[in-house]
Amino acid sequence: MLYVTARSLGEGRRAGIVSSLGIAAGCLVHMLAVAFGVSQAMRQAPLLYDAIRYAGAAYLVYLGMRSLIAPVDADALQGSSLPGASSSSWRIFGQGAVTNILNPKVALFFLAFLPQFVDSARGSVMLQLLLLGLAFNTSGTLVNIAVALGVSRVRGWLTTSRRPLALLQRVPGVVFIGLGLRLAFDEPR
């Protein structure tokens, strides 16, 4: 939600919604990994977990630094895109997906959460995992889209005045860096 909030605040409604869809794509990767047993390997290989965690953290810090060092352009902020960031929907989608895929805590969450609701007596465990994962992903995506819509309204109010415009560029950068640092230094549960 923080990622979607930052994207919506910094780049507007479209970027928030597209980011939500990218995050959903990343969740699909994790869901498939659980269904096929790949996440179990990550749970049992701390080095793999750490490698993915640090790659994800570095990526978030990179996105944040890119946002912080770009020059403030009030005209661009009143429009739809954040300076220093591509306004390409595919790029925003890809960044959302990569951010989620490189977060091993999402994989571990799916690994811990989904199997609790599986009953092997009711049929294919893999099919149950996939259906449960799709239900979770759909509801999470709808919540993220609602967040994007709400935050983009706040952004609209902020852009009526030129004063807070620089914050619209800097806040997402700080959020991305904060998320990256949290991912890097937070101990696995």
C-alpha positions as CSV (number, residue, x, y, z in Angstrom):
1,M,0.0,0.0,0.0
2,L,2.8,2.4,0.8
3,Y,4.3,1.7,-2.7
4,V,1.0,2.4,-4.4
5,T,0.5,5.5,-2.2
6,A,3.9,6.9,-3.1
7,R,3.3,6.2,-6.8
8,S,-0.2,7.8,-6.7
9,L,1.0,10.8,-4.8
10,G,4.1,11.4,-7.0
11,E,2.7,10.4,-10.4
12,G,-1.1,10.4,-10.2
13,R,-4.0,8.0,-10.5
14,R,-2.8,6.1,-13.6
15,A,0.6,5.4,-12.1
16,G,-1.1,4.2,-8.8
17,I,-3.5,1.9,-10.7
18,V,-0.8,0.5,-13.0
19,S,1.5,-0.1,-10.0
20,S,-1.3,-2.0,-8.3
21,L,-1.6,-4.2,-11.3
22,G,2.2,-4.7,-11.4
23,I,2.1,-5.7,-7.7
24,A,-0.7,-8.2,-8.6
25,A,1.5,-9.7,-11.3
26,G,4.3,-10.1,-8.7
27,C,1.8,-11.8,-6.4
28,L,1.0,-14.2,-9.2
29,V,4.6,-15.2,-9.4
30,H,4.7,-15.8,-5.6
31,M,1.5,-17.7,-5.8
32,L,2.7,-20.0,-8.5
33,A,6.0,-20.5,-6.6
34,V,4.1,-21.7,-3.6
35,A,1.8,-24.0,-5.7
36,F,4.9,-25.5,-7.3
37,G,6.9,-25.7,-4.1
38,V,9.6,-23.2,-5.0
39,S,9.0,-20.9,-2.0
40,Q,9.8,-23.9,0.3
41,A,13.3,-23.9,-1.1
42,M,13.7,-20.3,-0.3
43,R,12.6,-20.9,3.3
44,Q,15.2,-23.6,3.7
45,A,18.0,-21.7,2.0
46,P,18.7,-18.5,4.0
47,L,21.4,-17.4,1.5
48,L,18.8,-17.4,-1.3
49,Y,16.4,-15.5,0.9
50,D,19.0,-12.9,1.8
51,A,20.1,-12.5,-1.9
52,I,16.5,-11.8,-3.0
53,R,15.9,-9.5,0.0
54,Y,19.0,-7.4,-0.7
55,A,18.3,-7.2,-4.4
56,G,14.8,-6.0,-3.6
57,A,16.0,-3.5,-1.1
58,A,18.6,-2.1,-3.5
59,Y,16.0,-1.8,-6.2
60,L,13.7,0.2,-4.0
61,V,16.6,2.5,-2.8
62,Y,17.5,3.0,-6.5
63,L,14.0,4.1,-7.3
64,G,13.9,6.4,-4.3
65,M,17.3,8.0,-5.1
66,R,16.3,8.5,-8.7
67,S,13.2,10.4,-7.5
68,L,15.2,12.5,-4.9
69,I,18.0,13.6,-7.3
70,A,15.7,14.6,-10.2
71,P,15.2,18.3,-10.5
72,V,11.8,19.6,-9.3
73,D,9.6,20.5,-12.2
74,A,6.3,22.1,-10.9
75,D,4.7,22.0,-14.4
76,A,5.4,18.2,-14.7
77,L,4.1,17.6,-11.2
78,Q,0.9,19.5,-12.0
79,G,0.5,17.2,-15.0
80,S,0.7,13.4,-14.7
81,S,4.3,12.3,-14.3
82,L,7.1,12.6,-11.8
83,P,10.3,14.2,-13.0
84,G,13.0,11.6,-13.5
85,A,10.5,8.8,-13.9
86,S,9.1,7.3,-17.1
87,S,5.5,7.9,-17.6
88,S,5.3,4.6,-19.6
89,S,2.6,2.4,-18.2
90,W,4.7,-0.7,-19.0
91,R,7.6,0.6,-17.1
92,I,5.5,1.5,-14.1
93,F,3.8,-1.9,-14.3
94,G,7.3,-3.6,-14.5
95,Q,8.6,-1.7,-11.5
96,G,5.6,-2.7,-9.4
97,A,6.0,-6.3,-10.4
98,V,9.8,-6.4,-9.8
99,T,9.4,-4.6,-6.4
100,N,6.9,-7.3,-5.4
101,I,8.9,-10.3,-6.9
102,L,12.1,-9.2,-5.1
103,N,10.4,-9.0,-1.7
104,P,10.9,-12.5,-0.2
105,K,8.6,-11.6,2.6
106,V,5.7,-11.8,0.2
107,A,6.8,-15.3,-0.9
108,L,7.1,-16.4,2.8
109,F,3.7,-14.8,3.5
110,F,2.1,-16.9,0.7
111,L,3.9,-19.9,1.9
112,A,2.7,-19.5,5.4
113,F,-0.8,-18.2,4.6
114,L,-2.2,-20.2,1.7
115,P,-1.6,-23.8,3.0
116,Q,-3.6,-23.2,6.1
117,F,-6.8,-23.2,4.1
118,V,-6.0,-26.3,2.0
119,D,-7.7,-29.6,2.6
120,S,-6.1,-32.5,0.7
121,A,-9.3,-34.5,1.1
122,R,-11.1,-31.9,-1.1
123,G,-9.1,-32.5,-4.2
124,S,-5.9,-31.1,-5.8
125,V,-3.8,-29.2,-3.4
126,M,-2.2,-27.3,-6.2
127,L,-5.6,-26.2,-7.6
128,Q,-6.7,-25.1,-4.1
129,L,-3.5,-23.1,-3.6
130,L,-4.0,-21.4,-6.9
131,L,-7.7,-20.6,-6.3
132,L,-6.9,-19.3,-2.8
133,G,-4.0,-17.2,-4.1
134,L,-6.2,-15.7,-6.9
135,A,-8.9,-14.8,-4.4
136,F,-6.3,-13.1,-2.1
137,N,-4.6,-11.4,-5.0
138,T,-7.9,-10.1,-6.4
139,S,-9.0,-8.6,-3.1
140,G,-5.6,-7.1,-2.5
141,T,-5.5,-5.6,-5.9
142,L,-8.9,-4.0,-5.4
143,V,-7.8,-2.5,-2.1
144,N,-4.6,-1.1,-3.8
145,I,-6.6,0.4,-6.6
146,A,-8.9,2.0,-4.1
147,V,-5.8,3.4,-2.3
148,A,-4.5,4.7,-5.7
149,L,-7.9,6.4,-6.4
150,G,-8.1,8.0,-2.9
151,V,-4.5,9.2,-2.8
152,S,-4.7,10.6,-6.4
153,R,-7.6,12.8,-5.2
154,V,-5.4,14.1,-2.4
155,R,-2.7,14.8,-5.0
156,G,-5.2,16.7,-7.0
157,W,-5.9,19.0,-4.1
158,L,-2.2,19.5,-3.4
159,T,-1.4,20.5,-7.0
160,T,-3.8,23.4,-6.8
161,S,-1.1,25.2,-4.9
162,R,2.5,25.4,-6.2
163,R,3.8,25.3,-2.6
164,P,3.6,21.6,-1.8
165,L,4.6,20.5,-5.3
166,A,8.2,19.7,-4.5
167,L,7.0,17.4,-1.7
168,L,5.0,15.4,-4.2
169,Q,8.3,14.5,-5.9
170,R,10.4,14.0,-2.7
171,V,8.0,12.1,-0.5
172,P,7.7,9.0,-2.8
173,G,11.5,8.9,-3.0
174,V,11.8,8.9,0.8
175,V,9.1,6.3,1.0
176,F,10.9,4.0,-1.5
177,I,14.2,4.4,0.3
178,G,12.5,3.7,3.6
179,L,10.9,0.6,2.3
180,G,14.2,-0.6,0.8
181,L,16.0,0.0,4.1
182,R,13.3,-1.8,6.0
183,L,13.5,-4.7,3.7
184,A,17.3,-4.9,4.0
185,F,17.5,-4.6,7.8
186,D,14.3,-6.2,8.9
187,E,14.8,-9.7,10.3
188,P,12.8,-12.5,8.6
189,R,9.9,-13.7,10.7
